Amino acid sequence: MVALYTSLSSSTSNTKEIFARRSFLPEHQNGLWKIETGFVRTFTYLEDGTTVALGLWGPGDIVGKALSKLDPYQMECLTKVEATVLSLEECTQLTETLLTHIQQAQELMVIRSHKKVETMLIKLLAWLSKKFGSEVEKGRLIDMRLTHEDLAEMLGSTRVTITRILGQFEQEGLIARLSLHRIVLREEEIWYYEI
């Protein structure tokens, strides 16, 4: 797929570009993308076409093919995204960026290691609310507009299963679902999943 984006500057380094929701950040041979606004998911595919989630990234995070040996390596915009091109030579945050990627990979690996999809999903929602959420009156708002398919791919599950479990969580009062795939997590209600 070809990314739809608008360049805000003509130089190749520190160029701010705007990408539409569900478009892809293009690969730069010797560059990385610093996300200024919006959310990006990174993923690859298995031989059978199965999507494997590699990470979720937001403002201040840095992504790029240069950080991975996987092929294909895709960077999809979950929302409208503004990102800046950084050359590898100019990237002074490379060590911090690598540590962030390693830490996120470990956190997601632990989340996906739980036996029950219900536990994986509540742990993923808790992780998303801590990393990307904002405090609202009734909990923490996850305003990433993740679809049920997005959540299923993150956990190696199916959309149908995720839809069923989200409905169950809503009935139990653990979450409130808002329009545009936004979720409010009621953190005080999830303590028993921590056992």
N, C-alpha and C positions, 0 to 999 in steps of 0.2 A: 504494500500500500504506500501511497505517496502522502507525505505530510502536507497539510495545508497550513501555511504560516505567513506572517508578514514581518519583514525585516525593518527594524527601527534605525539601523545604521548600516553603512556600506563596508566597514572594515571586517576582517575575518576574526579578529580577537576582541573580546569584550563586546560583542554584538548582541544587543537585546532583540529577541524575536518573540512574536506572539503566535501561539498555536491553538487551533480550535479543539474543542472537546472531541475525544476519540481519534485524534490525528496522532502521528508518530513523530518523535524527535529524530531528525536524521543523524546518521553516524558521521562523526568527524574523525578522520584518520589520526590526527595528533591533537585532538581536543576533547573536552568534556563539556557538559551542560550544567550550569548552576541554576537551580530553580529559584526564581524570584517570587512568583505567585503561582498558586494552583497545585495540583497533585499529579504525579506520574507513577505508573506501575511498570516495573521491569519484569520481563518473562522470556522464556524460551519454549520450544516445542520438542516433544519426543518424536521418534520415528513414526508412531501411530497417529500423530496429530494432537496428542494430549498436551494442553497448556500447563507449564510448570511456572508458578509464580516465584520470582526472585526477590522482589522487594516492593515497598511502597514508599514514596518520597514526596516531600513537601518543601516549603520555602526554606532556603538555606542549604538544602541537600545538593550533592553533586552526583551526577550519573553520566555514564558513557560507556561505549563498547570497549574503550581502553582499560576499563576496570574488570573486564571479564574475558575468559577464554572460550565462553560458550558461543556456539553458532547454530542457529540464529540467536541474536540478542536484540530484543525489541524494547522500546521505550514509548509506552502509550500514554497519552494525556487523558486522565480521568475527568478533568475539568478544563476550562480555558487556562492555558499556561503561558506565563512570560518567563523566558529563560535566557541566560547569557552564555555565550560561547567563551570558554576558557582554553587557552592553549596549554598543553602539558608542560611546556617549558616555563610558563608564567604561573602555573598553579602552585601557590605557596602552601596550600592546605592539603597536599596530597597524602601525607601521613594521617592526618585527622580524617580525611575522606575514606581512606582504606580501613581505618579502625571502625568508623561508622558502618561501613558495609559489612564487615566481619561481625560486629555486634548484632546488627539487624538480622543477618543470616542465622546466627545462633538462636536469637529470640524466636524467629519464625520456625526454625527446626524443632525447638522444644514445643511450641504451640501445636505443630502438626504431628508430634509424637504421641499425643494423647490417644487413647483407644476409642473413645466415643466422640462422634461428630459434635454432639451437644457441648461437650467440654471444650473441644477445639474452637468452636464458634464463639462461645462466651469469652474464652481467653483471647481470641483474636479481637473481639469487640473491645475488651478491656485494654488491650495493647494499643489499638487504634485510638481509643479515647484519651489515653495518656500521651501518645506521641503527637496526635493531630487534633484532638478534641478541644472544645472550649466550654467553659462553665456556663450553664444556663440554669434557670429556676429549678427544674426537676431532674437535674443530672448533668451529664456531659454530652454535648452535641458532637456527633461525628458527621461533619458536613462535606463528605467526600463524594457523595452521590455514587456509591458503589452499588452495582446491581447484584441481584442474587447470584447471577452467573459469575461475576467478579469474585464474590465471597467463596463460591464453590471452587473456583480455580485456585484460590489462595490455599484452600484446605484439601484439595484433591478429592472433592465430593461432587455431588450433583446439584443442579439448580433446584430440582424438586425437593430434595432433602433439606437444603438450606431454607427454602420457602416454608416448609413444614415446621422446622425448628424455630425460625423467626416468629411464626404465628404462635407457637407454644410459648416462647419467651415473652411475647406481648401479652398473652393471656395470664401469664404468671406475674406480670408487672415488672419484669426485668428491663424491658425496653419500651420505648414509644416510637412508633414509626411515623415519620412526617412525609410530606410530599417530596418528590424529586430524590427518592432513595436515601433520605437523611434519617439518622437514628439517634435517639436520645437514650443513653445508657444510664440506668439508675444504679450507680455504683454501690450504694448502701444495700441494695437488694441481692447482689451477686456474691456475698461473702461465703455462702455455703458451697459454691463452686471452687473455692480456694482450698477446701479440705483435701 
